[in-house]
Amino acid sequence: MKKFRIFFLLVALEFFAGACFAGTFNFMGYGAANQGMGNSTVSLPMDANSQVYNPALMSFQPTQLFSIGAQGATTSFAGINKVVTNTPNLGASSVISSNVDTSTPDTLLFDIAYQSALYKGEHPLHIGFAVVAPFQRILESETPNDFQPQYTMYSTDTQRFSPSLNLSMALTDEFAVGVGANVYVVQGTSSHQTLVANQNSNSVYSTDVRTGVSPAAGIAWAPTTHLRTAISYRGKQDYQSEVDEDATISLVGPNDLLFSNLSSLDYDPDMFMAGLSVSDESGNTYSGEVKYEAWGGYNGAAVQMNFSGAYAPTFSQTLPSTPFHDIYTLHLGYQHQFTHDVFRLGYAYVPTPVPDPNTNQGSNILDSIKHEVFIGWGHRWEHFFLDGILELDLVGFLDYLVPINVVKINSQSIGYPGYTIGGTIFGYGLTLTREY
């Protein structure tokens, strides 16, 4: 029997899970006020979303805060034209060249966060929660045909739900500690199919998603009213999906083919953040943060299959090695407080954790160094409904991906003769915060 390649069976899985990474916290941040500061707010309490950056910050905020907002992004990436997209090693009869569509669907999500004092004694306790709903839509590349799973940008469009619960304690008026837990879930499906080739052939297909919990912790110290410093940790979130296919194929007689895999739909690494903020009597605040992201050991989300059953010897799979590496990101922010308004400006430098496609010829993960610029504005109503305080925050941001010219040496390599990685991401956000 002619040896088949597993490629044609895995088109959908490879297509949607080629090399997915970066969730909402890493990609955009939470809340327009934090985004307006370039997400440099690990030491600076801004709104109810601050607990996501550092749970200890709740101890330096008012008794009750409720924040609700919306944020989104749209992209414009460099096109990839007339490159190798399929070869005989992947199941084609010959080397095929075509165009790759790097367009992505727009991202739109809603966030809700709340915090309140739990205990007001000698060492006050605060409790809070934050959630992104209805689900996190992360950017993906859509390609025009079945033979381009090797290209991917950022992440899949998965239905993800990730609430977090946080607790902080003020040990002194100047020092607080906090802990938290982030629960992450993705959607799964199952189906029973009858194969068209023979009505006696059928398959049972299922995907099971792995719910997980990642820890969070932080400390915050404010030795003076104008100086704050903090350290925070956010645990790894590996959105995994397990796929099982049990097919009974009746050509002469019934034979089984079973294959399974466990892969990452989306992935956020362990992150360590350290920051400092300084303010003055004139209403100016300056903040800075360095974030360490432990991507090392992650190899992307390509589906690695395991085969068993009578037809197993006729299938094979070859995957390129795409090891990621650790990175350090830099975040800077500035704000000026007027009487009732605030102006914010932020910047972030974000290197890419993906392997260099020029050095690693088997890699085609489309990402590069990003320069991110944020501009924000806020207005505060001191006496709103029922004597509450209401603040409106707006932000817009632009990410510029530094162009990389990729050159493929082997004419059989996916992406040959080469292409350019680059483009822009435009994002926006709005947050309403009620202070009680």
C-alpha positions in Angstrom: 0.0 0.0 0.0 1.3 3.5 -0.9 2.5 5.3 2.2 0.3 8.2 3.1 1.3 11.3 4.8 -0.7 12.4 7.8 -0.7 15.9 6.5 -4.1 15.7 4.8 -5.8 14.4 8.0 -4.4 17.2 10.1 -5.1 20.2 7.9 -7.6 21.7 10.3 -5.6 21.0 13.4 -2.3 22.3 12.0 -4.1 25.3 10.4 -5.5 26.4 13.7 -2.7 25.4 16.0 0.5 25.9 14.1 2.4 27.9 16.6 0.0 29.7 18.9 1.0 32.0 21.7 0.2 35.2 23.7 -3.0 35.8 25.5 -4.8 39.0 26.4 -2.5 40.0 29.3 0.6 39.7 27.2 -0.9 41.0 24.0 -2.9 44.1 25.1 -3.1 44.3 28.8 -6.1 44.9 31.0 -7.9 48.3 31.3 -7.4 51.5 29.4 -5.6 53.3 32.3 -3.0 50.5 32.6 -2.6 50.4 28.8 -2.2 54.2 28.6 0.9 53.8 30.8 2.4 51.2 28.5 1.4 48.4 30.9 4.2 49.6 33.2 1.9 49.5 36.2 3.1 46.6 38.3 3.9 49.1 41.1 1.2 51.7 40.3 -2.5 51.2 41.3 -4.8 52.5 38.5 -8.2 50.8 38.7 -9.8 47.4 39.6 -7.8 45.7 36.8 -4.5 46.5 38.7 -4.9 43.2 40.7 -4.1 41.4 37.4 -0.7 43.1 37.2 0.0 42.7 40.9 -2.5 41.4 43.5 -0.8 43.3 46.3 -1.8 46.7 44.8 -5.4 46.2 46.1 -4.1 47.2 49.5 -3.3 50.7 48.2 -6.6 51.3 46.6 -10.0 52.5 47.9 -12.4 50.2 49.8 -14.4 49.2 46.7 -13.7 49.5 43.0 -15.6 48.2 40.0 -14.2 48.5 36.5 -15.8 47.5 33.2 -14.5 48.0 29.8 -14.0 47.0 26.2 -10.8 46.7 24.1 -9.9 45.6 20.6 -7.3 45.5 17.9 -7.0 45.3 14.1 -4.0 44.4 12.1 -2.2 45.1 8.9 0.6 42.6 8.2 3.0 42.3 5.2 1.7 39.9 2.5 3.6 36.8 1.5 3.4 36.0 -2.2 4.7 33.3 -4.5 6.4 31.1 -2.0 6.6 27.3 -1.5 3.6 26.2 0.5 3.5 22.4 -0.2 6.0 19.7 -1.2 6.0 16.0 -1.8 7.2 15.5 1.7 3.9 16.9 2.9 1.8 14.9 0.5 1.8 17.0 -2.7 2.6 15.5 -6.1 5.0 18.3 -6.7 6.4 21.5 -5.2 3.6 24.0 -5.0 4.0 27.8 -4.7 1.1 30.2 -3.9 0.3 33.3 -1.9 -0.3 33.3 1.9 -3.0 35.5 3.3 -1.7 37.1 6.5 -4.9 39.0 7.3 -6.4 38.4 10.7 -9.9 38.8 12.2 -10.3 41.9 14.4 -10.1 41.3 18.2 -12.9 42.5 20.5 -13.4 41.6 24.1 -14.9 42.9 27.3 -13.3 42.9 30.8 -14.8 43.2 34.3 -13.0 43.6 37.6 -14.1 44.2 41.1 -12.3 44.5 44.5 -13.4 45.2 48.0 -12.1 45.3 51.6 -12.6 41.9 53.2 -11.3 42.8 56.7 -10.4 46.2 58.1 -8.5 45.2 61.2 -4.8 45.6 62.0 -3.7 43.9 58.8 -6.5 44.8 56.3 -7.4 42.2 53.7 -8.7 42.9 50.1 -10.3 40.5 47.8 -10.9 40.9 44.1 -11.7 39.2 40.8 -11.2 39.9 37.1 -12.5 38.2 34.0 -12.4 38.7 30.3 -15.7 37.9 28.6 -17.4 36.5 26.6 -14.1 35.0 25.5 -10.6 36.0 24.4 -10.3 36.3 20.7 -6.6 36.3 19.9 -5.2 37.0 16.4 -4.6 34.3 13.9 -3.6 34.1 10.2 -6.2 32.9 7.8 -4.8 31.1 4.7 -6.7 30.6 1.4 -6.2 26.8 1.0 -5.4 23.6 2.9 -1.7 23.6 2.3 -0.5 26.4 4.4 -0.5 25.3 8.1 3.2 26.2 8.3 2.4 29.9 8.6 0.9 31.5 11.7 0.8 34.8 13.4 0.2 35.2 17.1 -2.5 32.8 18.1 -5.7 31.0 17.3 -9.2 32.2 17.5 -10.2 30.0 20.4 -13.0 30.4 22.8 -11.2 31.0 26.1 -12.4 32.0 29.5 -9.9 33.1 32.1 -11.2 34.5 35.4 -8.8 35.4 38.2 -9.3 35.6 42.0 -6.9 37.6 44.1 -6.3 38.4 47.8 -4.0 41.1 49.3 -2.9 41.9 52.9 -1.4 45.1 54.2 1.4 44.1 56.6 2.1 47.8 57.3 0.8 51.1 55.9 3.7 51.0 53.4 4.1 47.3 52.6 1.6 44.7 51.2 1.6 41.2 49.8 -0.8 39.5 47.5 -1.6 36.1 46.0 -4.0 35.0 43.3 -5.1 32.2 41.0 -6.0 32.3 37.3 -8.3 29.7 36.0 -8.2 29.1 32.2 -10.6 27.1 30.1 -11.0 26.5 26.3 -13.9 25.0 24.5 -13.9 21.3 23.2 -16.1 19.4 20.8 -16.9 15.8 19.9 -18.6 14.2 16.9 -19.4 10.9 15.2 -18.8 10.8 11.4 -19.6 8.3 8.6 -16.8 8.2 6.1 -18.0 8.9 2.5 -15.9 6.1 1.0 -17.9 3.3 2.6 -21.1 3.4 4.6 -19.6 0.7 6.9 -16.7 3.0 7.7 -17.1 5.5 10.5 -15.0 7.5 12.9 -15.5 9.0 16.4 -13.7 12.3 16.9 -13.4 14.1 20.2 -11.4 17.0 21.7 -11.0 17.5 25.4 -9.7 20.7 26.7 -7.6 20.9 29.8 -8.8 23.3 32.5 -5.9 24.6 34.5 -5.0 27.0 37.3 -1.9 29.2 37.3 -0.7 31.0 40.4 0.0 34.7 40.9 1.8 36.6 43.6 3.2 40.0 44.3 4.6 42.5 46.8 4.3 46.3 46.8 6.2 48.8 48.9 5.4 52.6 49.1 8.1 54.1 51.4 6.8 57.6 50.6 3.7 59.1 49.1 5.7 59.8 45.9 7.7 56.5 45.5 6.4 53.0 44.9 8.2 49.8 44.0 6.9 46.3 43.4 7.6 42.7 42.2 5.0 40.4 40.7 4.8 36.9 39.4 2.2 35.4 37.0 2.3 31.7 36.4 2.3 29.8 33.1 -1.0 29.3 31.3 -0.9 26.4 28.8 -4.2 26.0 27.0 -4.0 22.4 26.0 -6.3 20.3 23.9 -6.3 16.5 23.6 -7.6 15.1 20.3 -8.6 11.5 19.8 -9.8 9.9 16.6 -11.0 6.3 16.4 -11.7 5.3 12.8 -13.1 2.1 11.5 -12.2 1.8 7.8 -14.0 -0.9 5.7 -12.3 -1.6 2.4 -12.1 -5.4 2.4 -12.8 -5.8 6.1 -13.1 -3.5 9.1 -9.7 -2.2 10.3 -9.0 0.3 13.0 -6.9 3.5 12.8 -6.4 5.4 16.0 -4.5 8.6 16.4 -4.2 11.1 19.2 -2.4 14.2 20.3 -1.9 16.6 23.1 -1.1 20.1 21.9 -1.1 23.7 23.1 -3.9 25.9 21.7 -2.5 29.0 23.4 0.4 29.6 25.7 1.5 32.2 28.1 4.8 31.7 29.9 5.9 32.2 33.5 6.3 36.0 33.9 8.2 38.0 36.5 7.7 41.7 36.7 9.6 44.4 38.6 8.7 48.0 38.5 9.1 51.5 40.0 6.9 54.6 39.9 7.7 58.2 41.0 5.3 61.1 41.3 5.7 64.8 42.3 3.5 67.6 43.7 2.8 69.0 40.2 0.7 66.0 39.1 3.4 64.1 37.2 3.9 60.4 37.5 6.6 58.3 35.9 6.6 54.6 35.8 8.9 51.9 34.5 8.8 48.1 34.5 10.9 45.2 33.3 9.2 41.9 32.6 11.0 38.5 32.2 9.0 36.0 30.1 10.2 32.4 30.4 9.5 31.1 26.8 12.4 28.6 26.9 11.4 25.0 26.6 8.3 25.9 24.5 8.4 24.6 20.9 5.2 26.0 19.5 1.8 24.3 19.1 2.2 22.1 16.1 0.1 18.9 16.5 2.3 15.9 17.3 0.3 12.8 16.5 0.5 9.2 17.8 -0.8 6.3 15.7 -2.0 2.8 16.4 -4.2 0.2 14.8 -4.0 -1.8 11.6 -3.4 1.2 9.3 -0.8 2.9 11.6 2.2 1.8 9.5 0.9 3.7 6.5 1.0 7.1 8.3 3.9 9.3 9.3 4.6 12.8 10.4 7.6 15.1 10.3 7.6 18.3 12.3 10.3 21.0 12.3 12.0 22.0 15.6 10.9 25.5 16.6 12.3 26.2 20.1 11.3 29.5 21.6 13.7 31.5 23.9 13.3 33.7 27.0 12.9 37.4 26.6 12.9 40.7 28.6 10.4 43.4 27.8 10.6 47.1 28.8 7.6 49.2 29.7 7.6 53.0 30.4 4.7 55.3 31.3 4.0 58.9 32.1 0.8 60.6 33.2 -0.1 64.2 34.2 -3.0 64.8 36.5 -5.1 67.9 35.9 -8.0 68.9 38.1 -10.4 66.3 36.8 -8.6 65.0 33.7 -5.5 62.9 33.2 -3.2 62.6 30.2 -1.2 59.4 29.7 1.6 58.3 27.4 3.3 54.9 27.3 5.9 52.9 25.4 6.9 49.2 25.4 9.8 47.4 23.7 8.9 43.7 23.1 11.4 41.4 21.5 10.1 38.2 19.9 10.5 34.8 21.6 10.2 32.8 18.3 13.1 31.2 16.5 14.8 33.3 13.8 13.4 31.9 10.4 16.7 32.7 8.7 18.8 30.7 11.2 16.1 28.0 11.7 15.1 27.3 8.1 12.3 25.0 9.3 10.6 27.8 11.2 8.0 30.1 9.6 6.4 31.7 12.7 5.7 35.3 11.7 6.7 37.6 14.5 9.4 40.2 15.1 10.5 42.9 17.5 7.6 45.2 18.4 7.7 48.9 19.4 4.4 49.8 21.1 3.2 53.4 21.6 0.2 54.2 23.8 -1.7 57.4 24.4 -4.6 57.8 26.9 -6.9 60.2 28.5 -9.2 60.0 31.5 -11.8 62.1 33.2 -13.0 61.9 36.8 -16.5 62.9 38.1 -16.2 63.4 41.9 -19.9 63.3 42.6 -21.8 61.0 40.3 -24.8 58.9 41.0 -25.5 58.2 44.7 -22.4 60.2 45.7 -20.1 57.7 43.9 -17.0 58.6 42.0 -16.9 57.7 38.3 -13.8 57.7 36.0 -13.7 57.2 32.3 -10.5 56.1 30.7 -9.7 55.9 26.9 -6.6 54.6 25.2 -5.3 54.0 21.7 -2.1 52.2 20.8 0.0 51.3 17.8 2.4 48.3 17.6 5.1 48.5 14.9 6.7 45.2 13.9 10.2 45.7 12.7 10.5 44.2 9.2 12.6 41.1 8.8 13.6 39.8 5.4 13.5 36.0 5.4 15.6 34.1 2.9 15.1 30.3 2.4 18.1 28.5 1.0 16.6 25.1 0.1 14.1 25.1 -2.8 12.1 22.4 -1.0 11.7 24.5 2.1 8.3 26.0 3.0 8.6 29.7 2.3 11.2 29.5 -0.5 12.6 31.8 -1.8 11.7 34.1 1.0 9.3 36.7 2.3 9.1 39.8 4.7 7.7 39.8 8.2 6.3 43.1 9.4 3.3 45.2 9.8 1.3 47.2 12.4 -1.4 46.5 15.0 -3.8 49.3 16.0 -5.7 48.9 19.3 -8.1 50.8 21.4 -9.8 50.5 24.8 -12.4 52.1 27.1 -12.8 51.5 30.8 -15.4 52.9 33.3 -14.4 52.7 36.9 -16.8 53.3 39.8 -15.3 54.0 43.2 -17.5 53.5 46.3 
